[in-house]
Amino acid sequence: MRRSAVLLAVACATLLAPGIGAPVQRQGSRNKLLLVSFDGFRWDYEQDVDTPNLDTMALDGVKARYMTPAFVTMTSPCHFTLVTGKYIENHGVVHNMYYNTTSKVKLPYHATLGIQRWWDNGSVPIWITAQRQGLKTGSFFYPGGNVTYQGMAVTLSRKEGILHNYKDEKEWRANIDTVMTWFTKEDLDLVTLYFGEPDSTGHKFGPDSQERKEMVAQVDRTVGYIRDSIRRSGLESRLNLIIASDHGMSTVNKSASDLVEFHKFPNFTFKDIEFELLDYGPNGMLLPKEGKADKVYEALKDAHPRLHVYKKESFPKSFHYANNPRITPLLMYSDPGYVIHGRLNVQFNNGEHGFDNKAMDMQTIFRAVGPSFKRGLEVEPFESVHVYELMCKLLGIVPEANDGDLSILLPTLTPETNGPLSTPLPTRTSETNGPLSTPLPTSHSGGRPSLVTGLLAAVILLAKVA
Ligand SMILES: [Zn+2]
């Protein structure tokens, strides 16, 4: 191959590579975006608590009746879906815990937040996509924001310590103050901000507890503080605010006479198991020993009416969960209210999540306000996988390939915002978008003039070089 042809091929490959097209120019007029997540905020938590600030925000902006999370309804997987627009089998962060079925290593949630290879496994979250296109981003405690992706780190990031107190309201306000300076002094375009409540309180005391109601009131005061801070910082006319969450919460039926307890199942023995991930709410994964898969499956498939055990290849496709190399040959989930106990009963939470993402207790919230959003609009429920396309639209960046559809949330935007890209996008289904597949540029109608222009420029330039 002649040198010029090689150069041309390299130039074309570079231009065609996902997210590496001609960078979007930094624009003074670009609206900023703040995504706030309050972990484990069930969709109906506001119904038994006075929430004046959330109510005002609904009047000023957009409210979804509820938002359906991805399955599995766990913190890290669902947060990563929000920032990648992918179902969990397609982004690969399949559990809160890092695990390795060969080495048998299992790490808890907080340690897993720092495991590079757990997160950086083929998908590129919105921070990185935005930065590749010339924007500056920040992540404050947001799951997935602590590591680098394909060699790139989030511009500014804060990680919580291992013994972090997630419910200190004073610290929440200090964190919000920091985020405001990131927007005003550091000129960041996108920040994701995470709060660990009301999840922790929901787990400890249960979703129906007085403590949970008080925590929702604290969340509401914090929403008021965020909106006041946006005004005080002079950002109201150029910052869009999205408040969302990762999943809901269900009361655990701790004293039921029919607990799901592996150690009581007849015909089942842990001697047949090579690797297990149990005692984590309502989810479980098992790697049977060589030659034991059928025996273990037969012993478990009807072992308990509230336990649903599947071979990986038969796991319901509607969950978009099992088609990933990290998923073990056998996996399971239990009915709302029931957790899965393994060798011993070691789970004592009063509230839990991780259940079927269609269960009402797992539904969560989506709220938005700002210059790009309509006012006083309540929309019908939608899946959280669609938020990513909306955020890319708000930031004016080209999304990576994903499972979302911009047309779902486009009606939440004002006619001025809902402009040049208003044609519904062709979306790739998870069936075609295989696990860990190489991301391809999403084909927007008219969405990527820079690519064509760039290719033409490269051809002209290389013709001159040759
Ligand atoms: Zn969570």
Boltz pocket constraint, residues with backbone or C-beta under 6 A from the ligand:
constraints:
  - pocket:
      binder: B
      contacts: [[A, 39], [A, 40], [A, 74], [A, 75], [A, 76], [A, 199], [A, 246], [A, 247]]
      max_distance: 6.0
